[in-house]
Amino acid sequence: MSVGHGILRQMVNDIIRLVVLVPHRDAVLKIRQGKRKLFSQAFFGAYSFPIAAPLARLDRPLNINELKNAAEFLREERAASGGVICGGGRGAVTFTGGYVFFGTVLSLSAPMLSAEASPVYFPQIILCETLIEKSMEKPTEDQKEMCIAAEFPLADEKLSFRAAALANMVIRELETPLSFEWKIGRAVWL
């Protein structure tokens, strides 16, 4: 019994809590096609993270009222920009361990989240297209050539969408490299 309890405690400690922006499924077709192309070009982290943009890492999940307040902030910010969330340029931010989120930088500011959740905000809001190994964060010349040769699918296209939701997400790394399991909680629409 105590062995099982120890394993459960270790699993709970390995869990990473995030609050994420999830585009509406109508907006993800182009992104899904891009992930497929990345995977075919040996970017095996393309399916390691869902189609979502992490805003912050949390110590505890946000309750429904905290999610609604954050969604309201983003709704007002989006209204000021014509109601559209736009992507522009490429970005990379450190996720955990030896991994980095790589994808399209979104035109949003992170909402103020409950201090009780101890949010650690990511420096940019990036719609994650692939996880890459941390060595790629500051790429060598060979790695730069590889990225250019890969012709990242959304690099030259303007990504934009109107419908999105905020949700809590839990994720933990599995034993094989670039393998994660995750669950996205109840979504609150912007």
ROVEXMAR-276839 format. One record per atom (N, C-alpha, C): chain; residue number from 1; atom name; x negated, y, z negated; residue in three letters. Coordinates in steps of 0.02 Angstrom, whole numbers. Atoms other than C-alpha are relative to their C-alpha. Example, Ala and Ser with C-alpha at 12.3 -4.5 7.8 and 13.67 -1.06 7.14 Angstrom:
REC ch i at px py pz aa
REC A 1 N -45 -59 0 ALA
REC A 1 CA -615 -225 -390 ALA
REC A 1 C -45 60 0 ALA
REC A 2 N 42 -59 3 SER
REC A 2 CA -684 -53 -357 SER
REC A 2 C 39 55 -37 SER
This chain:
REC ch i at px py pz aa
REC A 1 N -41 -60 0 MET
REC A 1 CA 0 0 0 MET
REC A 1 C -43 63 0 MET
REC A 2 N 42 -60 2 SER
REC A 2 CA -138 124 -41 SER
REC A 2 C -39 9 64 SER
REC A 3 N 34 -5 -65 VAL
REC A 3 CA -227 82 123 VAL
REC A 3 C 44 36 50 VAL
REC A 4 N -48 -33 -46 GLY
REC A 4 CA -72 131 223 GLY
REC A 4 C 8 73 -17 GLY
REC A 5 N -7 -69 21 HIS
REC A 5 CA -54 289 120 HIS
REC A 5 C -61 41 22 HIS
REC A 6 N 61 -34 -22 GLY
REC A 6 CA -236 334 159 GLY
REC A 6 C -1 14 74 GLY
REC A 7 N -3 -9 -72 ILE
REC A 7 CA -209 309 345 ILE
REC A 7 C 49 56 17 ILE
REC A 8 N -50 -52 -12 LEU
REC A 8 CA -52 417 340 LEU
REC A 8 C -30 68 -18 LEU
REC A 9 N 31 -64 20 ARG
REC A 9 CA -148 554 247 ARG
REC A 9 C -50 23 54 ARG
REC A 10 N 48 -18 -52 GLN
REC A 10 CA -286 548 379 GLN
REC A 10 C 36 24 63 GLN
REC A 11 N -38 -21 -60 MET
REC A 11 CA -157 559 520 MET
REC A 11 C 28 70 -10 MET
REC A 12 N -28 -66 13 VAL
REC A 12 CA -75 710 438 VAL
REC A 12 C -55 53 4 VAL
REC A 13 N 55 -48 -3 ASN
REC A 13 CA -245 795 420 ASN
REC A 13 C -23 13 71 ASN
REC A 14 N 22 -7 -69 ASP
REC A 14 CA -282 766 604 ASP
REC A 14 C 50 38 43 ASP
REC A 15 N -52 -34 -38 ILE
REC A 15 CA -121 850 660 ILE
REC A 15 C -17 75 5 ILE
REC A 16 N 9 -72 -12 ILE
REC A 16 CA -139 1023 736 ILE
REC A 16 C 68 29 15 ILE
REC A 17 N -65 -32 -10 ARG
REC A 17 CA 11 1137 727 ARG
REC A 17 C -10 64 41 ARG
REC A 18 N 4 -58 -44 LEU
REC A 18 CA 39 1267 862 LEU
REC A 18 C 70 29 9 LEU
REC A 19 N -62 -28 -27 VAL
REC A 19 CA 174 1387 917 VAL
REC A 19 C -16 14 73 VAL
REC A 20 N 14 -4 -72 VAL
REC A 20 CA 189 1381 1106 VAL
REC A 20 C 58 33 37 VAL
REC A 21 N -49 -27 -47 LEU
REC A 21 CA 278 1471 1247 LEU
REC A 21 C 8 -53 55 LEU
REC A 22 N -14 52 -49 VAL
REC A 22 CA 362 1345 1362 VAL
REC A 22 C 42 30 57 VAL
REC A 23 N -40 -26 -56 PRO
REC A 23 CA 416 1402 1536 PRO
REC A 23 C 60 -46 14 PRO
REC A 24 N -59 39 -20 HIS
REC A 24 CA 588 1347 1596 HIS
REC A 24 C -20 -50 53 HIS
REC A 25 N 19 54 -47 ARG
REC A 25 CA 584 1186 1697 ARG
REC A 25 C 3 22 73 ARG
REC A 26 N -2 -24 -70 ASP
REC A 26 CA 628 1282 1857 ASP
REC A 26 C -66 33 19 ASP
REC A 27 N 62 -35 -14 ALA
REC A 27 CA 463 1375 1841 ALA
REC A 27 C -61 -46 2 ALA
REC A 28 N 59 43 8 VAL
REC A 28 CA 351 1225 1813 VAL
REC A 28 C -17 -42 61 VAL
REC A 29 N 14 41 -58 LEU
REC A 29 CA 360 1142 1984 LEU
REC A 29 C -69 15 30 LEU
REC A 30 N 64 -20 -28 LYS
REC A 30 CA 212 1241 2052 LYS
REC A 30 C -57 -19 -47 LYS
REC A 31 N 51 17 49 ILE
REC A 31 CA 116 1213 1891 ILE
REC A 31 C -12 -76 -1 ILE
REC A 32 N 7 73 -1 ARG
REC A 32 CA 150 1026 1895 ARG
REC A 32 C -39 -22 62 ARG
REC A 33 N 37 16 -61 GLN
REC A 33 CA 87 1018 2075 GLN
REC A 33 C -74 18 -9 GLN
REC A 34 N 68 -21 13 GLY
REC A 34 CA -69 1113 2020 GLY
REC A 34 C -36 -49 -45 GLY
REC A 35 N 30 49 45 LYS
REC A 35 CA -100 990 1878 LYS
REC A 35 C -18 -64 38 LYS
REC A 36 N 13 60 -41 ARG
REC A 36 CA -87 846 2001 ARG
REC A 36 C -63 9 42 ARG
REC A 37 N 58 -14 -42 LYS
REC A 37 CA -215 928 2114 LYS
REC A 37 C -64 1 -43 LYS
REC A 38 N 58 -1 45 LEU
REC A 38 CA -333 961 1968 LEU
REC A 38 C -21 -71 -20 LEU
REC A 39 N 15 68 20 PHE
REC A 39 CA -320 781 1911 PHE
REC A 39 C -33 -39 56 PHE
REC A 40 N 29 35 -58 SER
REC A 40 CA -357 718 2087 SER
REC A 40 C -72 23 14 SER
REC A 41 N 68 -26 -10 GLN
REC A 41 CA -515 826 2084 GLN
REC A 41 C -43 -12 -63 GLN
REC A 42 N 38 23 58 ALA
REC A 42 CA -578 740 1924 ALA
REC A 42 C 3 46 -60 ALA
REC A 43 N -12 -37 61 PHE
REC A 43 CA -512 866 1798 PHE
REC A 43 C 50 -40 -41 PHE
REC A 44 N -42 49 34 PHE
REC A 44 CA -446 728 1686 PHE
REC A 44 C 38 28 -59 PHE
REC A 45 N -38 -32 53 GLY
REC A 45 CA -385 849 1554 GLY
REC A 45 C 64 33 24 GLY
REC A 46 N -61 -32 -27 ALA
REC A 46 CA -244 907 1669 ALA
REC A 46 C 63 -26 -32 ALA
REC A 47 N -60 28 32 TYR
REC A 47 CA -122 791 1582 TYR
REC A 47 C -9 -8 -76 TYR
REC A 48 N 14 6 71 SER
REC A 48 CA -196 809 1407 SER
REC A 48 C 40 49 -42 SER
REC A 49 N -38 -51 35 PHE
REC A 49 CA -85 957 1362 PHE
REC A 49 C 62 15 42 PHE
REC A 50 N -60 -14 -39 PRO
REC A 50 CA 95 997 1411 PRO
REC A 50 C -3 67 36 PRO
REC A 51 N -5 -65 -34 ILE
REC A 51 CA 144 1142 1524 ILE
REC A 51 C 27 49 -51 ILE
REC A 52 N -17 -47 53 ALA
REC A 52 CA 142 1272 1387 ALA
REC A 52 C -59 47 -11 ALA
REC A 53 N 52 -49 17 ALA
REC A 53 CA 46 1424 1327 ALA
REC A 53 C -3 6 -75 ALA
REC A 54 N 6 -6 73 PRO
REC A 54 CA -17 1412 1148 PRO
REC A 54 C -12 73 -21 PRO
REC A 55 N 7 -68 25 LEU
REC A 55 CA 2 1575 1052 LEU
REC A 55 C -44 3 -62 LEU
REC A 56 N 38 0 63 ALA
REC A 56 CA -71 1529 882 ALA
REC A 56 C -1 -70 -29 ALA
REC A 57 N 5 61 40 ARG
REC A 57 CA -128 1387 773 ARG
REC A 57 C 30 16 -69 ARG
REC A 58 N -36 -12 63 LEU
REC A 58 CA -25 1368 612 LEU
REC A 58 C -18 -51 -53 LEU
REC A 59 N 7 47 55 ASP
REC A 59 CA -42 1290 440 ASP
REC A 59 C 65 -39 -11 ASP
REC A 60 N -65 33 7 ARG
REC A 60 CA 143 1248 439 ARG
REC A 60 C 44 22 59 ARG
REC A 61 N -44 -21 -55 PRO
REC A 61 CA 280 1251 571 PRO
REC A 61 C 41 61 -19 PRO
REC A 62 N -44 -57 12 LEU
REC A 62 CA 385 1408 590 LEU
REC A 62 C 71 -26 -8 LEU
REC A 63 N -70 20 6 ASN
REC A 63 CA 564 1393 531 ASN
REC A 63 C 39 34 57 ASN
REC A 64 N -39 -23 -57 ILE
REC A 64 CA 704 1431 653 ILE
REC A 64 C 7 77 1 ILE
REC A 65 N -6 -74 2 ASN
REC A 65 CA 724 1613 593 ASN
REC A 65 C -64 33 20 ASN
REC A 66 N 65 -28 -20 GLU
REC A 66 CA 538 1646 613 GLU
REC A 66 C -10 -7 75 GLU
REC A 67 N 4 8 -73 LEU
REC A 67 CA 545 1575 789 LEU
REC A 67 C 45 50 36 LEU
REC A 68 N -46 -48 -31 LYS
REC A 68 CA 696 1684 829 LYS
REC A 68 C -29 71 -2 LYS
REC A 69 N 31 -66 5 ASN
REC A 69 CA 605 1840 767 ASN
REC A 69 C -57 8 50 ASN
REC A 70 N 55 -3 -48 ALA
REC A 70 CA 452 1800 872 ALA
REC A 70 C 27 2 71 ALA
REC A 71 N -30 0 -67 ALA
REC A 71 CA 562 1764 1024 ALA
REC A 71 C 30 69 15 ALA
REC A 72 N -29 -68 -9 GLU
REC A 72 CA 650 1932 999 GLU
REC A 72 C -55 49 18 GLU
REC A 73 N 57 -44 -16 PHE
REC A 73 CA 481 2021 1000 PHE
REC A 73 C -21 -10 73 PHE
REC A 74 N 20 13 -69 LEU
REC A 74 CA 433 1935 1163 LEU
REC A 74 C 53 20 50 LEU
REC A 75 N -56 -21 -44 ARG
REC A 75 CA 605 1968 1239 ARG
REC A 75 C -4 75 12 ARG
REC A 76 N 5 -73 -7 GLU
REC A 76 CA 585 2155 1205 GLU
REC A 76 C -61 20 41 GLU
REC A 77 N 60 -14 -38 GLU
REC A 77 CA 407 2156 1272 GLU
REC A 77 C 10 -16 74 GLU
REC A 78 N -13 20 -69 ARG
REC A 78 CA 463 2064 1428 ARG
REC A 78 C 48 48 34 ARG
REC A 79 N -47 -48 -28 ALA
REC A 79 CA 608 2185 1453 ALA
REC A 79 C -35 64 23 ALA
REC A 80 N 38 -60 -18 ALA
REC A 80 CA 483 2328 1456 ALA
REC A 80 C -39 -9 65 ALA
REC A 81 N 37 13 -62 SER
REC A 81 CA 395 2243 1602 SER
REC A 81 C 45 -28 55 SER
REC A 82 N -46 21 -53 GLY
REC A 82 CA 549 2212 1708 GLY
REC A 82 C 29 -69 -10 GLY
REC A 83 N -29 64 15 GLY
REC A 83 CA 600 2049 1625 GLY
REC A 83 C -38 -60 26 GLY
REC A 84 N 39 54 -30 VAL
REC A 84 CA 462 1946 1704 VAL
REC A 84 C -65 -11 -39 VAL
REC A 85 N 65 17 28 ILE
REC A 85 CA 315 1855 1627 ILE
REC A 85 C -45 -16 59 ILE
REC A 86 N 45 8 -57 CYS
REC A 86 CA 170 1867 1749 CYS
REC A 86 C -66 -31 -22 CYS
REC A 87 N 67 27 10 GLY
REC A 87 CA 7 1774 1763 GLY
REC A 87 C -48 38 43 GLY
REC A 88 N 51 -34 -39 GLY
REC A 88 CA -151 1855 1820 GLY
REC A 88 C -70 -20 -23 GLY
REC A 89 N 68 19 16 GLY
REC A 89 CA -327 1789 1826 GLY
REC A 89 C -4 -66 -37 GLY
REC A 90 N 14 64 33 ARG
REC A 90 CA -406 1637 1748 ARG
REC A 90 C -30 14 -68 ARG
REC A 91 N 28 -9 67 GLY
REC A 91 CA -452 1615 1567 GLY
REC A 91 C -14 -66 -33 GLY
REC A 92 N 16 59 40 ALA
REC A 92 CA -522 1493 1443 ALA
REC A 92 C -6 20 -73 ALA
REC A 93 N 7 -12 72 VAL
REC A 93 CA -503 1488 1254 VAL
REC A 93 C -12 -67 -35 VAL
REC A 94 N 15 60 39 THR
REC A 94 CA -571 1364 1128 THR
REC A 94 C 62 -26 -34 THR
REC A 95 N -58 33 31 PHE
REC A 95 CA -441 1240 1068 PHE
REC A 95 C -22 -33 -65 PHE
REC A 96 N 23 37 59 THR
REC A 96 CA -516 1113 948 THR
REC A 96 C -56 -46 20 THR
REC A 97 N 54 46 -14 GLY
REC A 97 CA -667 1005 935 GLY
REC A 97 C -41 23 59 GLY
REC A 98 N 39 -17 -59 GLY
REC A 98 CA -755 1002 1102 GLY
REC A 98 C 41 20 60 GLY
REC A 99 N -44 -14 -56 TYR
REC A 99 CA -609 1062 1208 TYR
REC A 99 C 19 74 5 TYR
REC A 100 N -18 -69 -16 VAL
REC A 100 CA -555 1224 1290 VAL
REC A 100 C 63 -2 44 VAL
REC A 101 N -57 -9 -45 PHE
REC A 101 CA -387 1276 1364 PHE
REC A 101 C -25 38 61 PHE
REC A 102 N 17 -37 -61 PHE
REC A 102 CA -410 1329 1545 PHE
REC A 102 C 64 8 40 PHE
REC A 103 N -60 -10 -39 GLY
REC A 103 CA -273 1409 1648 GLY
REC A 103 C 10 73 18 GLY
REC A 104 N -20 -67 -20 THR
REC A 104 CA -181 1566 1699 THR
REC A 104 C 14 43 -61 THR
REC A 105 N -12 -48 55 VAL
REC A 105 CA -185 1716 1581 VAL
REC A 105 C 68 32 11 VAL
REC A 106 N -67 -29 -5 LEU
REC A 106 CA -8 1776 1545 LEU
REC A 106 C 1 72 -27 LEU
REC A 107 N -6 -71 17 SER
REC A 107 CA 44 1958 1529 SER
REC A 107 C 44 10 -62 SER
REC A 108 N -37 -6 62 LEU
REC A 108 CA 105 1945 1349 LEU
REC A 108 C -48 14 -58 LEU
REC A 109 N 36 -6 63 SER
REC A 109 CA 48 1996 1177 SER
REC A 109 C 29 -51 -48 SER
REC A 110 N -26 47 49 ALA
REC A 110 CA 62 1871 1037 ALA
REC A 110 C 44 37 -51 ALA
REC A 111 N -43 -31 49 PRO
REC A 111 CA 207 1911 921 PRO
REC A 111 C -29 -8 -70 PRO
REC A 112 N 21 7 70 MET
REC A 112 CA 175 1941 736 MET
REC A 112 C 39 -58 -29 MET
REC A 113 N -31 60 29 LEU
REC A 113 CA 209 1775 651 LEU
REC A 113 C -4 4 -76 LEU
REC A 114 N -2 2 73 SER
REC A 114 CA 247 1738 470 SER
REC A 114 C -69 -11 -29 SER
REC A 115 N 65 8 32 ALA
REC A 115 CA 93 1762 361 ALA
REC A 115 C -3 -65 -39 ALA
REC A 116 N -3 63 38 GLU
REC A 116 CA 151 1610 262 GLU
REC A 116 C -23 -59 42 GLU
REC A 117 N 21 54 -45 ALA
REC A 117 CA 112 1502 414 ALA
REC A 117 C -75 5 16 ALA
REC A 118 N 72 -12 -11 SER
REC A 118 CA -68 1571 415 SER
REC A 118 C -19 -6 74 SER
REC A 119 N 16 6 -72 PRO
REC A 119 CA -72 1600 603 PRO
REC A 119 C -71 20 17 PRO
REC A 120 N 65 -18 -29 VAL
REC A 120 CA -238 1600 692 VAL
REC A 120 C 14 9 75 VAL
REC A 121 N -20 -15 -68 TYR
REC A 121 CA -204 1687 857 TYR
REC A 121 C -56 -16 49 TYR
REC A 122 N 48 11 -53 PHE
REC A 122 CA -289 1637 1018 PHE
REC A 122 C -14 69 32 PHE
REC A 123 N 17 -66 -26 PRO
REC A 123 CA -382 1785 1098 PRO
REC A 123 C 37 19 64 PRO
REC A 124 N -41 -11 -59 GLN
REC A 124 CA -282 1766 1260 GLN
REC A 124 C 57 -50 1 GLN
REC A 125 N -54 48 -9 ILE
REC A 125 CA -115 1686 1300 ILE
REC A 125 C -10 -31 69 ILE
REC A 126 N 16 36 -61 ILE
REC A 126 CA -157 1555 1430 ILE
REC A 126 C 49 -56 11 ILE
REC A 127 N -41 57 -19 LEU
REC A 127 CA -36 1440 1518 LEU
REC A 127 C -48 -56 18 LEU
REC A 128 N 51 52 -6 CYS
REC A 128 CA -140 1283 1499 CYS
REC A 128 C 14 -45 61 CYS
REC A 129 N -4 44 -59 GLU
REC A 129 CA -169 1195 1665 GLU
REC A 129 C -42 -62 -10 GLU
REC A 130 N 42 58 15 THR
REC A 130 CA -306 1081 1601 THR
REC A 130 C -41 14 -63 THR
REC A 131 N 50 -5 53 LEU
REC A 131 CA -413 1047 1449 LEU
REC A 131 C -66 -18 31 LEU
REC A 132 N 66 17 -25 ILE
REC A 132 CA -596 1049 1488 ILE
REC A 132 C -47 -6 -60 ILE
REC A 133 N 48 8 54 GLU
REC A 133 CA -747 1003 1386 GLU
REC A 133 C -31 68 -16 GLU
REC A 134 N 24 -66 22 LYS
REC A 134 CA -820 1146 1285 LYS
REC A 134 C -61 23 38 LYS
REC A 135 N 59 -20 -38 SER
REC A 135 CA -980 1144 1387 SER
REC A 135 C 19 43 60 SER
REC A 136 N -23 -39 -57 MET
REC A 136 CA -875 1219 1528 MET
REC A 136 C 18 71 -19 MET
REC A 137 N -20 -67 20 GLU
REC A 137 CA -830 1373 1423 GLU
REC A 137 C -51 51 23 GLU
REC A 138 N 54 -42 -27 LYS
REC A 138 CA -998 1449 1468 LYS
REC A 138 C -34 -43 52 LYS
REC A 139 N 24 48 -49 PRO
REC A 139 CA -1027 1355 1629 PRO
REC A 139 C -70 13 26 PRO
REC A 140 N 65 -4 -34 THR
REC A 140 CA -1196 1318 1703 THR
REC A 140 C 14 15 73 THR
REC A 141 N -10 -13 -72 GLU
REC A 141 CA -1223 1360 1887 GLU
REC A 141 C 33 -59 35 GLU
REC A 142 N -30 60 -31 ASP
REC A 142 CA -1181 1179 1935 ASP
REC A 142 C 74 -4 -17 ASP
REC A 143 N -70 3 20 GLN
REC A 143 CA -1019 1187 1834 GLN
REC A 143 C 40 55 34 GLN
REC A 144 N -35 -53 -37 LYS
REC A 144 CA -973 1354 1914 LYS
REC A 144 C 15 -22 71 LYS
REC A 145 N -10 26 -68 GLU
REC A 145 CA -997 1275 2085 GLU
REC A 145 C 57 -51 1 GLU
REC A 146 N -52 50 3 MET
REC A 146 CA -886 1130 2032 MET
REC A 146 C 69 33 -7 MET
REC A 147 N -64 -35 9 CYS
REC A 147 CA -748 1250 1974 CYS
REC A 147 C 22 34 64 CYS
REC A 148 N -17 -34 -63 ILE
REC A 148 CA -757 1350 2135 ILE
REC A 148 C 21 -52 52 ILE
REC A 149 N -16 52 -48 ALA
REC A 149 CA -756 1190 2238 ALA
REC A 149 C 68 -32 -14 ALA
REC A 150 N -63 31 18 ALA
REC A 150 CA -605 1127 2143 ALA
REC A 150 C 60 39 25 ALA
REC A 151 N -54 -42 -24 GLU
REC A 151 CA -502 1272 2210 GLU
REC A 151 C 61 -5 -45 GLU
REC A 152 N -54 5 48 PHE
REC A 152 CA -394 1287 2056 PHE
REC A 152 C 65 23 32 PHE
REC A 153 N -61 -11 -38 PRO
REC A 153 CA -217 1279 2123 PRO
REC A 153 C 34 67 -8 PRO
REC A 154 N -36 -63 10 LEU
REC A 154 CA -146 1437 2046 LEU
REC A 154 C -46 61 2 LEU
REC A 155 N 49 -55 4 ALA
REC A 155 CA -303 1543 2061 ALA
REC A 155 C 17 58 45 ALA
REC A 156 N -14 -54 -47 ASP
REC A 156 CA -247 1642 2213 ASP
REC A 156 C 73 19 4 ASP
REC A 157 N -71 -14 -3 GLU
REC A 157 CA -61 1640 2183 GLU
REC A 157 C 22 38 -62 GLU
REC A 158 N -27 -37 57 LYS
REC A 158 CA 38 1757 2073 LYS
REC A 158 C 53 -44 -32 LYS
REC A 159 N -47 39 37 LEU
REC A 159 CA 126 1655 1942 LEU
REC A 159 C 46 47 -38 LEU
REC A 160 N -47 -40 39 SER
REC A 160 CA 284 1732 1870 SER
REC A 160 C 62 -41 -14 SER
REC A 161 N -62 34 18 PHE
REC A 161 CA 439 1671 1781 PHE
REC A 161 C 38 43 -49 PHE
REC A 162 N -43 -39 44 ARG
REC A 162 CA 585 1744 1686 ARG
REC A 162 C 21 -39 -62 ARG
REC A 163 N -26 39 55 ALA
REC A 163 CA 648 1603 1576 ALA
REC A 163 C -55 -39 -35 ALA
REC A 164 N 49 36 40 ALA
REC A 164 CA 542 1534 1435 ALA
REC A 164 C 27 -5 -72 ALA
REC A 165 N -21 10 70 ALA
REC A 165 CA 560 1475 1256 ALA
REC A 165 C -62 -5 -45 ALA
REC A 166 N 52 10 50 LEU
REC A 166 CA 457 1473 1097 LEU
REC A 166 C 17 -63 -39 LEU
REC A 167 N -12 60 38 ALA
REC A 167 CA 435 1312 1000 ALA
REC A 167 C -62 -17 -42 ALA
REC A 168 N 55 29 38 ASN
REC A 168 CA 330 1229 867 ASN
REC A 168 C -24 -61 38 ASN
REC A 169 N 29 58 -32 MET
REC A 169 CA 214 1095 929 MET
REC A 169 C -50 -32 -47 MET
REC A 170 N 53 36 36 VAL
REC A 170 CA 111 962 843 VAL
REC A 170 C -37 -41 51 VAL
REC A 171 N 42 36 -47 ILE
REC A 171 CA -34 880 930 ILE
REC A 171 C -57 -31 -40 ILE
REC A 172 N 59 29 31 ARG
REC A 172 CA -171 761 880 ARG
REC A 172 C -39 -38 52 ARG
REC A 173 N 45 33 -47 GLU
REC A 173 CA -320 689 968 GLU
REC A 173 C 1 -75 -12 GLU
REC A 174 N 5 73 4 LEU
REC A 174 CA -324 504 1006 LEU
REC A 174 C -73 -20 6 LEU
REC A 175 N 70 22 2 GLU
REC A 175 CA -480 398 1010 GLU
REC A 175 C -38 9 65 GLU
REC A 176 N 35 -8 -63 THR
REC A 176 CA -519 411 1195 THR
REC A 176 C -7 74 18 THR
REC A 177 N 10 -71 -18 PRO
REC A 177 CA -590 574 1266 PRO
REC A 177 C 59 27 42 PRO
REC A 178 N -54 -35 -35 LEU
REC A 178 CA -461 699 1331 LEU
REC A 178 C 68 -33 -8 LEU
REC A 179 N -64 33 13 SER
REC A 179 CA -320 595 1255 SER
REC A 179 C 31 30 -63 SER
REC A 180 N -37 -30 55 PHE
REC A 180 CA -191 680 1145 PHE
REC A 180 C 71 -25 2 PHE
REC A 181 N -72 10 2 GLU
REC A 181 CA -15 646 1088 GLU
REC A 181 C 29 63 -31 GLU
REC A 182 N -30 -62 25 TRP
REC A 182 CA 104 789 1055 TRP
REC A 182 C 75 -7 -1 TRP
REC A 183 N -73 -6 2 LYS
REC A 183 CA 282 833 1014 LYS
REC A 183 C 17 74 -6 LYS
REC A 184 N -23 -70 1 ILE
REC A 184 CA 368 998 1049 ILE
REC A 184 C 68 0 -35 ILE
REC A 185 N -61 -4 40 GLY
REC A 185 CA 504 1047 926 GLY
REC A 185 C 55 38 36 GLY
REC A 186 N -58 -37 -26 ARG
REC A 186 CA 669 1137 950 ARG
REC A 186 C -22 67 28 ARG
REC A 187 N 19 -62 -35 ALA
REC A 187 CA 651 1281 1072 ALA
REC A 187 C 49 56 -14 ALA
REC A 188 N -42 -61 5 VAL
REC A 188 CA 715 1459 1048 VAL
REC A 188 C -14 40 63 VAL
REC A 189 N 9 -35 -64 TRP
REC A 189 CA 744 1546 1215 TRP
REC A 189 C -11 75 -12 TRP
REC A 190 N 14 -72 4 LEU
REC A 190 CA 678 1721 1243 LEU
REC A 190 C 60 39 27 LEU
